[in-house]
Amino acid sequence: MTRSSPAWLLIAFLIAFIGVGFRYWQIPYSEVSLPGSLYGPGLVAVGVVALMARAFGLARFWKVWLSIAASVPLAVLVRVVVETSRDPASHNLWPLELGIAAALGLGCALVGTLLGSLFLLRSSKRPA
């Protein structure tokens, strides 16, 4: 498996997804408030994974940025689907929740991808 293999980007996405979702999924529904519930190590993990993926030259800037950023709204979507299947009235504002999560994911992944690009500029291992 080469460094530019799509499997590495998928692995990076899954690490960010579990990183942001693990703590968020454990918070009781009555205590969840976005964006505050997502702040913390999960978003830091998203930034670090984006930094590492870009610094190692796994893919182009846009591909790394958007794929890693998608992990945050997907973690929120998984929670919405699971809790809505138990209680259909639990997430009445789920589009707003996804919008907030998408904005946070895009911001954190952008910072990480930009920093990773700086490291990549100094490297000779740029993707084709």
N, C-alpha and C positions, 0 to 999 in steps of 0.2 A: 504494500500500500504506500503510494507516494505521498508527499506532503500536500500536493494539490488535489488529492482525492476528496470527493464530496463526503466521504464517510467521516473525515476529521471535522468538517463543519457541522455535521449532524451530531457528533459526539460533543462538540463545544456547545451546541444548542441544548442538548439534553442536560449537560452540567449546569448551564445557566437556568434552565427550567426547574430542575430539582433544587438548585440553590435558592431561587426566589420563592418557590412554592412550598418548600418543606416547612418553614416557619409560619408562612401565611395560612397554610391549610390547618394548622394546629390551633389557631386562634378561634375561640368560640364565636358563633355568629353574632351574638349580642354585643361583642366587643370590637367587631370589625368596623373600621372607618377608613375609607380611602381618602387620601393617599397615605395617611399615618401608619396604617397597618403594614404597608410594604416597605417603609423606611427601615434601614438597617443592613445587616449582613447580606441579605438576598440581593439588594440592588448593587451592593459593592461587588458581589460575585458576578453579576451581569457585566459590570464595567471591566472587571479583571479578565473575565473570559473573552470579552470583545478585544481587549488589549492584547492578550496572548494570541488569539486567533489571527489578528492582523499582523502582529509583530513576527509571527512565524510564517507569514505569507500564505495562509491557507486559501485565501480567495481575495478578490478585489474588494475595495473599500465598501461599496454599496452592498455587496452581497453579505459581507461580515456584519455590517451595521444593522441591516434590516432583519437578517435571520436571527441574530442574537437578541435584538430588541423585541422580536415576536415572542420570546419566551415569557415575558412579563404578562401581556394580556392573555396568553394561553393558560398560564397558571391561574389567573382570575377566572377565565372561562371554565376551566375544569371545576373550580369550586362552585361557580354559579350552576353548572349542569348538575353536579352531585346534590347540592342543597335544594335546587328546584325540583328534582325528582322526588325528594322527600316531602317538601312543603312548597307547592306551586306559588304561594304568595310571598315567599321569602325574599326574592330578588326582583322587586318591581322596577328598579332603575338600573338594570344590568347594562344597557348601552352606555350609560354614564360611567359605570364602573370600568367597562372595557376602554372607554376613551381616556379616563384618568390613568389606567394601567399602561395604555399604549404611549401616552405622553411621557410617563416615567421611564418606560423601557427605551423609547427613542432617545431620551436625554442621556441616560446612563450609558447606553451602548455607544452613543455618539462620542462621549468623552473618552471611553475606553478605546474606541476605534481610532480616534484622532491621535491619542498617545501611542497606540500601537503602530500607527503609520509613521510617527516620528522615529520610532525604533527601526522600522523597516527601511526608512530612507538611508539610515546609516549602515544597513546590511547589504550584502551582495545577493541575497536570496529573495529577490522580488518575484512575485508570480507573473507568469506570461500573460 
